[in-house]
Amino acid sequence: MILAIVEHDRGKLNPISLECLTLARELARDSGDALEAILIGEVARSMVQVVGRYGVSRVHLATHDRLNDYAPEAWARTVLQLVARIQPEAVTVAGSDRGNELLAHLAALSRQPMAANCIEVLSGDAYRVTRQRWGGSLLEEALLKGDPKLFSVAPHTLEAQETAAATEPVTETFTPELDDKAFRVRIKERVERSADKVSLSEARVVVGGGRGVGSAEGFARLEELAALLDGAVGGSRVVTNLGWRPHSDQIGQTGTRIAPELYIACGISGAIQHMVGCKGAKNILAINMDRDAPIMSKATYAVYGDLHEVLSALIDELRRRKL
Ligand SMILES: Cc1cc2nc3c(=O)[nH]c(=O)nc-3n(C[C@H](O)[C@H](O)[C@H](O)COP(=O)(O)OP(=O)(O)OC[C@H]3O[C@@H](n4cnc5c(N)ncnc54)[C@H](O)[C@@H]3O)c2cc1C
């Protein structure tokens, strides 16, 4: 049996978990295994039916008064206790920051190897995996052994698909034994972004700014354009390092991975570490004063010019059409 860990934040499902379930279901079908899932925290109970639509036949719901919020070691110890009892062939999770962190804890606790960010997994005594390395700029083929085999699924590399043969999953509840030490790492405080803002990772349009924007104030034009397109504003690492934008706005290898319909990249050169973060974008519109900037050859549309002038023209035209 294959066990999928379903990632959520206080009961809000991370949609990339559905991509992970889709890959795990295909793998289970090929190896003749069942697909089961663990939901951690009573708050996750509402997700039972959703995961059923993705082919999960049995849900293990871990309830504990301290498990409703994310705590990586406590979550990993919870999975470990379930694994000891049900002995799955493999354990998988979405390759998000949290998913990989959780799996790393599980790997260390169970002394098993793990493969992070897989895009393809073929069954066998050892799994043959293809996985992203170096932020996705390199694909590695590897054989994954282990008892159980541990792997995460790279985000935005396959489409989440419901199964035609969905049934209501059987739900089994259990309470793990967790001492205080398991909660050494936990969330103590949250700073919420204002509710009227579209989140960067889920936005259909992202307007990104780089060093070329010139200043924190320069982002006002990008905010204006994003508001007209119901989008979100992000930036390169240079702009977060310079303090023009908060780190939560950073797009890239060490920031947020975005997957919008359209990414408008203004004054961004297109360094590999940045491009890793916007690989999931369906279209890229690059605005740059340098024709040879790497992003210009990677973009769907490239506009050569001063971003301040181009943005003003774009905003004026959008306003005119909205009148
Ligand atoms: C381990 C590691 C992790 C990293 N992680 C990330 C990451 O997560 N995200 C990330 O973004 N970077 C990351 N970086 C940094 C990355 O290598 C680049 O340094 C960074 O992305 C460059 O940012 P930029 O494009 O804003 O700046 P620059 O490379 O300086 O590019 C500025 C661009 O603006 C253009 N420009 C200037 N003025 C204008 C104008 N008026 N109009 C139009 N165009 C103009 C220029 O032609 C140039 O192309 C990482 C680096 C390392 C080593």
The ligand as a Gaussian input file, in Angstrom:
#p B3LYP/6-31G(d) Opt

LIG

0 1
 C       21.798000      30.280000      -3.642000
 C       21.110000      31.403000      -4.374000
 C       19.749000      31.481000      -4.311000
 C       19.074000      32.510000      -5.007000
 N       17.720000      32.577000      -4.957000
 C       17.078000      33.512000      -5.686000
 C       15.658000      33.566000      -5.709000
 O       14.943000      32.795000      -5.051000
 N       15.067000      34.518000      -6.480000
 C       15.775000      35.420000      -7.224000
 O       15.166000      36.264000      -7.903000
 N       17.122000      35.386000      -7.184000
 C       17.782000      34.484000      -6.432000
 N       19.134000      34.497000      -6.403000
 C       19.841000      35.653000      -6.997000
 C       19.995000      35.558000      -8.506000
 O       21.186000      34.847000      -8.807000
 C       20.097000      36.978000      -9.136000
 O       21.158000      37.675000      -8.521000
 C       18.837000      37.804000      -8.997000
 O       17.713000      37.060000      -9.414000
 C       18.954000      39.048000      -9.870000
 O       17.872000      39.909000      -9.622000
 P       17.413000      40.978000     -10.699000
 O       17.070000      40.279000     -11.953000
 O       16.385000      41.816000     -10.030000
 O       18.708000      41.909000     -10.835000
 P       19.757000      42.037000     -12.004000
 O       20.355000      40.738000     -12.350000
 O       20.682000      43.130000     -11.608000
 O       18.895000      42.502000     -13.265000
 C       18.288000      43.734000     -13.367000
 C       17.676000      43.831000     -14.773000
 O       16.930000      45.021000     -14.885000
 C       17.123000      45.550000     -16.182000
 N       16.785000      46.979000     -16.093000
 C       17.442000      47.945000     -15.416000
 N       16.778000      49.112000     -15.505000
 C       15.682000      48.874000     -16.262000
 C       14.603000      49.684000     -16.725000
 N       14.492000      50.988000     -16.394000
 N       13.671000      49.127000     -17.507000
 C       13.743000      47.814000     -17.865000
 N       14.741000      47.004000     -17.459000
 C       15.693000      47.532000     -16.652000
 C       18.540000      45.244000     -16.499000
 O       18.748000      45.240000     -17.911000
 C       18.702000      43.855000     -15.897000
 O       18.387000      42.843000     -16.836000
 C       19.823000      33.484000      -5.727000
 C       21.209000      33.365000      -5.771000
 C       21.853000      32.357000      -5.112000
 C       23.349000      32.259000      -5.196000

